[in-house]
Amino acid sequence: MTALLSIRDLSVLYRRDDVEVVALEGLSLEVAAGERLAIIGESGSGKSTLALAIARLLPESAVIGGRIEWSASQLQTSRSVIRPAGEMSGRTKEGAKDRQRLPLTNNAPIGGRDIGFVFQDPSSSLDPVMPIGKQIAEVARTHLGLGWSQAYARAKTLLERVRLPDPDAALHAYPHQLSGGQKQRVAIAAAIAAGPRLLIADEATSALDTIVQAEIVSLIRRLVAEDGMTLLFISHDIALAATLAERIAVLRHGELIESGETRQIVEAPRNAYTRSLLDAHLGLDAVPLLDRPGASA
Amino acid sequence: MSLLAVSNLAKRYHRRGKPFPAVDDVSFEIGPAETLALAGPSGSGKSTIARLVLRLIEPDAGRMEFEGTDFFSLSGAALRARRARLQMVFQDPLAAFNPRATVARVLDDPLRIHAIASRAERPRRIAALLERVGLDAGLAQRAIHEISGGQRQRVAIARAVATRPSLIVLDEAVSALDVSVRGQILELLLDLQRQERIAYLFISHDLGVIRAVAHRVAILDAGRVAEVGDARAVIANPQSAIGKALVAATPTLNRNRA
């Protein structure tokens, strides 16, 4: 297996009001090219910090140790791009200028071009006052050096690929005219517009209802297969992750607890914490709490 | 006899100038110490029903009998008195409470407003409520924003049970919790139900959670009840299209453990 990236002894520490919080500590992990890897953990486990570190989206105030090494052969060769590196397809409140200058990578990947990022809340990743076609076209223009008309043609193709109804009309629609699930489809279209090698989905379905969640998961599965992307699927839901990922890494309190093939993690977890996460899952085949002995007063 | 009987409930909103039925001719009953779950996709009317039952919004049509009274016609002191019997817990207690208030203050309010305990008696009652929901009485002086999400949801439950309700509306009350905490909160709710004979209107998008704690389930679609029945029977063998879609979309872990 060819590694897309190798994470070596990664530590991230946040400073807030003179209080230091360790978000990740000594984490090492290989991500193979073309695999679907899920990062699982509860709140405060460091899973989102890991995603942000890989995408080089951590705030400047974060103190980072260790290395993230990218395989040069897996990255796109430099093209003449209109904008300099560092611009992301997703938008954050702070904008690109406040993000860290990460010293720890070689062959630095370019966000938006080499990495597509899908966040939990599509409303905050999309610009509310820009037509969605332009938001997708902008990514293709920036990273692929296309002209506007080519970029719009690509945006339309992408809207078809994410199965948005009536892609022609959707090009000119604004985010508020779409449902939550449709907005997430648009955010995914923007994330993959430049043909990234790595797609990171950070709780990308957590704000959606069960039915829409299943649709978005199958969309991600199809797009990742069609484009040969590597997927990093960040989730609190181990059952959902198991439906999509080939491999699962379990994080807790900023440390990697265990990682392995999905089947091994689900059927024969080595770690007690992983087992407790599996036991806490309330599936449609679990014994209802109403019936469990010892639950009565 | 039922504790709560809702009949022909309706509420319309307007979307881009057009009337949009959020809740459309919905009827259901809940018995004492029973849990009825409302399931359904986003926009199916679950939370609107919760808000109507709590009279946070007014219905366009329909009746609600609660503890033998016509709840929608109550007003003034009679409504306030009956409200003590009908409590609520929402998804995000940080949004429901003043984050800078202390836990004691959050629990003092219902005891004072509903004249349940005298000023001198209240600190002891607050300590007992905290203990009842599995929290240390020492937490009373902490601010809401200082405690964990699970602790906060326990405080929300303590506040709800402070007025000795017969029914609590739980609107996605465990949806934002980590799974390890979620199990403990569900156990607490079941324990309170058995001990105090509290009924729950349990709103959730998660069929796994519903199956774990609810006696019956009503599956909603576009503001209407698509099907209703025993929770396990409906989830094992849904009859409606939306019920089938919800079951099919629920992720399952295939654990073939020895």
Interface residues (C-beta under 8 A of the other chain):
Chain A: E42 S43 S179 G180 L208 D209 T210 I211 V212 Q213 A214 H236 D237 I238 A239 L240 A242 T243 V266 E267 S276 L277 L278 A280 H281 L282 G283 L284 D285 A286 P288 L289 L290 A295 S296 A297
Chain B: P41 S42 G149 D178 V179 S180 R182 G183 L186 E187 L190 D191 R194 Q195 H205 D206 L207 G208 V209 R211 A212 V213 H215 R232 I235 A245 L246 V247 A248 A249 T250 P251 T252 L253 N254 R255 N256 R257
